[in-house]
Amino acid sequence: MLRDWKFEIQLDERSDKAIYLQIADRLIKDIHSGRLNPGDALPGSRNLAQLLKVNRNTVVEALNVLLIEGWLVSKERQGTFVAGTLPDFKEVNHNKLIITTSISTKNKHYHLQFDDGHPDSKIAPITELARAYRQLFNQKAKWQMMGYSDQYGNLEFRKAIVQMLNHQRGMQVNEHNICITRGSQMAMYLTVQCLLTKGDFVMVENPGYKPAWKAFENAGAKLLPVNVDKEGLITDDVRNYLKSGKKIKAIYVTPHHQYPTTATLSLKRRLDLIHLSNQYGFTIIEDDYDNEFHYGYRPLLPLSSYTELQNYVYIGTMSKVVAPALRIGYLVSNNQTLVENTGNLRKIIDVQGDGIMEQAVFQLIKDGTIKRHIKKATNHYKSKRDFMAALLNKHISNKASYTLPEGGLAFWIEPIQPVDWSKVSEKLEKISIKIITPDTYSFDKTANGIRLGYGSLSKIELEEGIITLAKEVFGKRTLDEI
């Protein structure tokens, strides 16, 4: 094991990149070059801090980044080591090294993919979840949990979610107002099937979330697109639709971080939308898909937390918090009949949820694991957000507009000049890079912006992706010349 080694790095305190990130990136470069090999030991944080003449906490931050991203592993009472399993690398373009992570999309493989804001599955609390499962199966009378459970979800789990909604999101609900589902899309489907009838109109944000639109259309509803700006949904457009005399049953909104633009619905428009909902009797379907991750002050409370709102369905998810593969969603409503109907429909198509998983996640909530993980994950994603912001400022700041998101896992970028995104996508695919084109979330296919998720990508992947995208969209050189 190697402990006494020379670490050569020139730290630039005037750089836009934080010192701890400069240290982390240098260590990654040494792993790339083969100077550090799988299993090699690093000096302790105190010794490394003395060597670099920086605060020990700075070194600890750098090591934590690498531990979270999987470059390093920590062994109790032994120290920190280069991970035994690392990504595959290949040399391209003047000895520049890039990660060749294989991602499959519709049976096609890409080595780098910008999704729309997926979480980083590498930091999921898998060990803690496995421990919770073991505790459940080791308890007395474990046979009791092997039978059928409530169609609305495990009672204790529902109470835990309700407590979170009431204490952290200002809502006033109880366990009878909630139904646990297998992800937020299932919650959307159940809501739509129980709320709408053929011929109803539903207002939707444009651009917006097309999987929800498909759920509405599947129920026989007709869509009315409502434009979005930097303050979120434009309520004057809503008002004009309502005055048209159409049979408008609901509106679907993502007010916390509008999908895909990340805009937050302003307080004035929130109050206006609530007033219109009460006046005309339509239901507000609120999709709060990424409430947990915010980087500034406490986020604005949901529309559904306003006591004066008479008709709402609030949809949330825990899949981004625990693990994407674990489908945990929920719907909440002040319409008790609607909740009962969704539970009955759910029983027809699924009988019940995954009661054992719900109990395991409830255990993680109860012992504080979820709270600690959210804090850790928020710091992790904030670091990535800031890193991506620095890349955007460096490479496209004078060619596109974008706002630093206060939460969530994605940026919304609007080029100053129109871009043919279909051609850009085709050229990027030739070098195995995937983006989501604007037609994916545009009602009339006129959107010029693009949503770039950063949560699931490493910093090296982000740098490669942004540099390549900047050259293709804004640079004079073509991809063939890169």
C-alpha positions in Angstrom: 0.0 0.0 0.0 1.4 3.4 -1.0 1.1 6.2 1.6 4.2 8.3 1.1 3.8 9.9 -2.3 4.2 13.4 -3.9 1.0 15.1 -4.9 1.7 17.8 -7.5 -1.0 20.4 -7.9 -1.1 24.2 -8.4 -4.1 25.5 -6.6 -5.6 28.7 -8.0 -7.5 30.7 -5.4 -8.8 33.1 -8.0 -10.3 30.3 -10.1 -14.1 30.0 -10.4 -13.6 26.4 -9.4 -13.6 25.8 -5.6 -10.3 24.6 -4.0 -11.8 21.3 -2.9 -13.0 20.7 -6.5 -9.5 21.5 -7.8 -8.0 18.9 -5.5 -10.7 16.3 -6.4 -10.3 16.8 -10.1 -6.5 16.4 -9.8 -6.9 13.1 -8.0 -9.3 11.9 -10.7 -6.7 12.9 -13.3 -4.0 10.9 -11.5 -6.4 7.9 -11.5 -6.9 8.4 -15.3 -3.2 8.5 -16.0 -2.6 5.3 -14.0 -0.4 7.1 -11.4 -3.0 6.0 -8.9 -4.2 2.5 -9.3 -7.2 0.5 -7.8 -6.4 -0.3 -4.2 -3.7 2.4 -3.8 -3.9 4.1 -0.4 -4.1 7.9 0.0 -2.5 9.9 2.8 -4.7 10.8 5.7 -6.7 14.1 5.4 -4.5 15.8 8.0 -1.3 14.9 6.2 -2.7 15.8 2.8 -3.9 19.2 4.2 -0.4 19.9 5.5 1.2 18.8 2.1 -1.2 21.2 0.2 -1.1 23.9 2.8 -4.9 24.1 3.0 -7.5 23.7 5.7 -8.2 20.1 6.6 -11.9 20.6 6.0 -11.1 21.5 2.4 -9.4 18.2 1.9 -12.2 16.4 3.6 -14.7 18.0 1.2 -12.6 16.9 -1.8 -12.4 13.3 -0.5 -16.1 13.2 0.2 -16.8 14.2 -3.4 -14.7 11.4 -4.7 -16.2 8.9 -2.2 -19.7 9.9 -3.3 -18.8 9.7 -7.0 -17.2 6.3 -6.5 -13.6 7.1 -7.3 -12.5 6.3 -3.7 -13.6 3.9 -1.0 -13.2 4.3 2.8 -12.2 1.3 4.9 -12.8 1.5 8.6 -9.6 1.9 10.6 -7.5 1.5 7.5 -7.9 4.7 5.5 -9.0 5.9 2.1 -8.2 3.9 -1.1 -8.7 4.2 -4.8 -11.8 2.2 -5.6 -11.2 -1.4 -6.9 -13.9 -1.0 -9.6 -13.5 2.1 -11.9 -15.1 3.2 -15.1 -13.5 2.1 -18.4 -11.5 4.8 -20.2 -10.3 5.4 -23.8 -8.1 8.0 -25.3 -9.6 10.4 -27.7 -8.6 13.7 -29.3 -5.1 14.6 -28.2 -4.9 12.2 -25.3 -8.0 13.6 -23.6 -9.6 10.9 -21.5 -13.4 10.4 -21.3 -15.6 8.0 -19.4 -17.3 5.4 -21.5 -20.3 4.6 -19.4 -22.8 2.6 -21.4 -26.4 4.0 -21.3 -29.2 2.3 -23.2 -32.0 4.3 -24.7 -34.5 2.4 -26.9 -31.9 -0.3 -27.4 -29.2 2.1 -28.5 -26.2 2.7 -26.3 -24.7 6.0 -25.5 -21.6 6.7 -23.5 -23.0 10.0 -22.2 -26.7 11.0 -21.8 -28.2 14.2 -20.6 -31.5 13.1 -19.0 -34.1 15.5 -17.7 -33.0 15.4 -14.0 -32.5 11.9 -12.7 -30.9 11.4 -9.3 -27.5 9.8 -8.8 -28.2 6.2 -8.0 -24.6 5.7 -6.7 -25.5 7.7 -3.6 -28.7 5.9 -2.8 -28.8 4.6 0.8 -28.7 0.9 -0.3 -26.8 -0.4 2.7 -29.3 1.2 5.1 -32.2 -0.1 3.1 -30.8 -3.6 3.1 -30.4 -3.3 6.9 -34.0 -2.2 7.3 -35.2 -5.3 5.2 -33.1 -7.6 7.4 -34.6 -6.1 10.5 -38.1 -6.7 9.2 -37.5 -10.3 8.3 -35.7 -11.0 11.7 -38.5 -9.6 13.8 -41.0 -11.7 15.7 -44.3 -12.5 14.0 -42.9 -11.7 10.7 -45.5 -13.8 9.1 -48.0 -11.0 9.7 -46.5 -8.8 7.1 -46.7 -11.5 4.4 -50.4 -11.2 3.9 -52.5 -8.6 2.0 -52.3 -5.0 3.2 -54.4 -1.9 2.8 -55.0 -0.7 -0.8 -54.1 2.8 0.3 -50.7 1.7 1.5 -49.2 0.7 4.9 -50.9 2.8 7.6 -47.7 3.7 9.5 -46.0 4.7 6.3 -48.9 6.9 5.3 -48.8 8.6 8.7 -45.1 9.3 8.2 -45.7 10.9 4.8 -48.6 12.9 6.2 -46.4 14.2 9.1 -43.7 15.2 6.6 -46.3 17.0 4.4 -47.8 18.8 7.4 -44.6 19.8 9.1 -42.3 20.6 6.1 -44.8 21.6 3.4 -47.4 23.4 5.4 -50.3 21.1 4.5 -53.2 20.0 6.7 -54.0 16.5 5.9 -54.4 13.1 7.6 -53.8 9.5 6.7 -57.3 9.3 5.1 -56.3 11.9 2.5 -53.5 9.9 1.0 -52.9 6.9 -1.2 -49.5 5.3 -1.7 -48.7 4.3 -5.3 -45.9 2.7 -7.3 -44.3 6.0 -8.4 -45.8 9.4 -9.3 -46.9 8.4 -12.8 -49.2 5.7 -11.3 -50.5 8.4 -8.9 -51.2 10.6 -12.0 -53.0 7.7 -13.8 -55.2 6.9 -10.9 -56.1 10.5 -10.3 -57.0 11.1 -14.0 -59.1 8.0 -14.3 -61.1 8.8 -11.3 -61.4 12.6 -11.9 -62.1 13.0 -15.6 -64.7 11.8 -18.1 -64.5 11.8 -21.9 -64.8 15.3 -23.4 -63.5 17.1 -20.3 -60.9 19.8 -20.9 -57.6 19.9 -19.0 -55.3 22.9 -19.0 -51.6 22.0 -19.1 -48.3 24.0 -19.0 -46.6 24.6 -22.4 -43.8 23.5 -22.5 -44.6 20.7 -20.0 -44.6 17.1 -19.0 -45.9 14.9 -21.8 -46.3 11.6 -19.8 -49.0 13.5 -17.8 -50.6 14.7 -21.0 -50.8 11.2 -22.3 -52.6 10.1 -19.1 -55.2 12.9 -19.6 -55.7 11.9 -23.2 -56.0 8.3 -22.3 -59.0 9.2 -20.1 -60.6 11.0 -23.1 -59.7 14.5 -22.0 -58.8 17.4 -24.4 -55.7 19.5 -23.7 -55.5 23.3 -23.5 -51.9 24.6 -23.5 -51.1 27.4 -21.2 -47.9 29.4 -21.8 -45.1 29.7 -19.3 -42.6 32.5 -18.7 -40.0 33.3 -16.0 -42.7 33.5 -13.4 -44.2 30.2 -14.3 -47.7 29.5 -15.6 -49.4 32.6 -17.1 -52.7 32.9 -15.3 -54.1 35.4 -17.7 -54.1 32.5 -20.3 -56.0 30.4 -17.8 -58.5 33.1 -17.3 -59.1 33.4 -21.0 -59.8 29.7 -21.3 -62.2 29.8 -18.4 -64.2 32.6 -20.1 -64.5 30.6 -23.3 -67.3 28.4 -21.8 -65.4 25.1 -22.3 -66.0 22.3 -19.8 -62.7 22.7 -18.0 -62.3 20.0 -15.3 -58.7 20.5 -14.1 -55.3 22.1 -14.6 -52.0 20.3 -14.3 -49.1 22.4 -12.8 -45.6 22.0 -11.6 -45.3 25.2 -9.6 -42.3 24.5 -7.4 -39.8 24.0 -10.3 -41.8 24.1 -13.5 -41.1 21.2 -15.9 -39.0 21.7 -18.0 -38.1 25.4 -17.5 -37.4 25.1 -13.7 -39.3 28.5 -13.2 -41.0 28.9 -9.8 -44.6 30.1 -9.9 -44.7 33.6 -8.4 -46.8 34.3 -5.3 -49.1 36.7 -7.2 -49.9 34.0 -9.8 -50.3 31.3 -7.1 -53.0 33.3 -5.4 -54.6 34.2 -8.7 -54.7 30.5 -9.7 -56.3 29.5 -6.4 -58.9 32.2 -6.8 -59.7 31.0 -10.3 -59.9 27.4 -9.2 -62.4 28.3 -6.4 -64.4 30.6 -8.7 -64.8 28.1 -11.6 -64.6 24.9 -9.7 -61.8 23.1 -11.5 -59.3 20.9 -9.7 -55.6 21.9 -9.4 -53.4 18.8 -10.0 -50.1 19.7 -8.5 -47.1 17.6 -9.3 -44.3 18.4 -6.8 -41.8 16.0 -8.4 -38.5 17.3 -6.8 -39.4 19.2 -3.6 -36.7 17.5 -1.5 -33.7 19.1 -3.2 -33.3 22.9 -2.8 -30.2 24.9 -2.2 -31.2 28.3 -0.8 -33.9 29.2 1.7 -36.9 27.0 2.3 -38.8 26.5 -0.9 -42.2 28.1 -1.5 -45.0 26.0 0.0 -47.2 23.9 -2.3 -50.4 25.4 -3.6 -52.1 22.5 -1.8 -51.0 24.0 1.5 -53.3 27.0 1.1 -56.4 26.3 3.3 -58.6 28.3 1.0 -58.0 26.0 -2.0 -61.1 24.0 -2.4 -60.2 21.4 -5.0 -56.7 19.9 -5.3 -54.7 16.7 -5.9 -51.1 16.8 -4.7 -48.7 14.3 -6.3 -45.3 13.5 -4.9 -42.6 10.9 -5.0 -39.9 9.4 -2.8 -38.2 7.5 -5.6 -35.6 10.3 -6.2 -34.8 10.3 -2.5 -34.5 6.6 -1.8 -33.6 5.0 -5.2 -35.1 5.4 -8.7 -35.7 1.6 -8.9 -38.0 1.7 -5.9 -41.3 3.0 -7.1 -42.7 5.1 -4.3 -45.3 7.8 -5.1 -48.4 9.2 -3.4 -51.4 11.3 -4.1 -53.1 13.5 -1.6 -56.5 15.3 -1.9 -59.0 17.1 0.2 -61.7 15.3 -1.9 -62.3 12.2 0.2 -64.4 10.6 -2.4 -61.7 10.9 -5.0 -59.1 9.3 -2.6 -61.5 6.4 -2.0 -62.1 6.0 -5.7 -58.4 5.9 -6.5 -57.8 3.3 -3.8 -60.6 1.2 -5.2 -59.2 1.5 -8.7 -55.7 0.7 -7.5 -57.1 -2.4 -5.9 -58.4 -3.6 -9.3 -55.1 -3.2 -11.1 -52.6 -3.8 -8.4 -54.5 -5.2 -5.3 -52.0 -3.4 -3.0 -48.7 -1.8 -2.9 -45.3 -3.2 -1.8 -46.1 -3.3 1.9 -42.7 -4.7 2.9 -40.9 -2.0 1.0 -43.1 0.6 2.6 -42.3 -0.7 6.0 -38.6 -0.7 5.2 -38.7 2.9 4.0 -40.8 3.8 7.1 -38.0 2.4 9.2 -35.5 4.7 7.4 -37.7 7.7 8.1 -38.1 6.7 11.7 -34.4 6.2 12.5 -33.4 9.5 10.7 -31.7 7.8 7.7 -33.8 9.6 5.1 -33.3 13.0 6.8 -29.5 12.5 6.8 -29.5 11.2 3.3 -31.4 14.2 1.9 -28.9 16.5 3.6 -25.9 14.6 2.1 -27.6 14.3 -1.3 -28.4 18.1 -1.3 -24.8 19.0 -0.7 -23.8 16.5 -3.5 -26.2 17.9 -6.0 -25.4 21.6 -5.1 -21.8 20.9 -5.8 -22.7 19.5 -9.2 -25.0 22.4 -9.9 -22.3 24.9 -9.1 -19.8 23.0 -11.2 -22.2 22.9 -14.2 -23.0 26.6 -13.7 -19.3 27.4 -14.0 -19.1 25.3 -17.2 -22.0 27.2 -18.7 -20.6 30.6 -17.7 -17.3 29.6 -19.3 -18.6 28.1 -22.5 -22.0 29.6 -23.5 -22.7 32.6 -21.3 -22.9 35.1 -24.2 -24.8 32.7 -26.5 -27.7 31.5 -24.3 -29.8 32.5 -21.3 -30.2 30.4 -18.1 -30.9 30.9 -14.5 -29.1 29.2 -11.6 -31.8 26.8 -10.3 -32.5 27.1 -6.6 -33.5 23.4 -6.5 -34.0 20.3 -8.5 -31.5 18.4 -10.7 -31.6 20.2 -14.1 -30.9 23.5 -15.9 -33.1 25.1 -18.5 -31.0 26.7 -21.3 -32.5 29.0 -24.1 -30.1 29.9 -27.0 -30.3 33.5 -28.0 -30.6 32.5 -31.6 -33.0 29.7 -32.9 -31.4 26.2 -33.0 -32.3 23.2 -35.1 -32.2 20.7 -32.2 -33.1 17.7 -34.3 -29.9 18.2 -36.4 -27.8 18.9 -33.3 -29.2 15.6 -31.8 -28.4 13.7 -34.9 -24.8 14.9 -34.9 -24.3 14.3 -31.2 -25.6 10.7 -31.6 -22.9 10.0 -34.0 -20.4 10.5 -31.2 -22.6 8.6 -28.7 -24.0 11.6 -26.8 -27.8 11.8 -26.2 -29.8 14.9 -25.4 -33.6 15.4 -25.0 -34.8 17.6 -27.8 -37.4 20.3 -27.1 -40.2 18.5 -29.0 -40.3 16.1 -26.1 -42.0 18.7 -23.9 -43.4 21.2 -26.3 -47.1 21.2 -27.2 -46.7 23.0 -30.6 -43.0 22.0 -31.2 -41.9 25.6 -31.1 -39.8 25.5 -27.9 -36.2 26.5 -28.4 -34.9 25.8 -24.9 -33.4 22.6 -23.7 -33.4 20.8 -20.3 -30.1 19.4 -19.1 -30.1 17.2 -16.1 -26.9 17.1 -14.1 -27.7 14.9 -11.1 -26.8 11.5 -12.6 -23.6 12.6 -14.4 -20.1 12.8 -13.0 -18.2 16.1 -13.2 -16.0 14.7 -16.0 -19.1 13.7 -18.0 -20.6 17.1 -17.4 -17.5 18.9 -18.6 -17.3 16.7 -21.8 -21.0 17.1 -22.5 -21.1 20.9 -22.1 -17.9 21.5 -24.1 -19.2 19.3 -26.9 -22.6 20.9 -26.9 -21.2 24.4 -26.8 -19.0 23.6 -29.9 -21.8 22.0 -31.8 -24.5 24.6 -31.1 -22.5 27.8 -30.8 -19.0 27.2 -32.1 -17.6 27.7 -35.5 -16.1 24.2 -35.6 -18.3 21.3 -36.5 -18.4 18.0 -34.6 -16.3 16.4 -37.4 -13.5 18.8 -36.5 -13.7 18.3 -32.8 
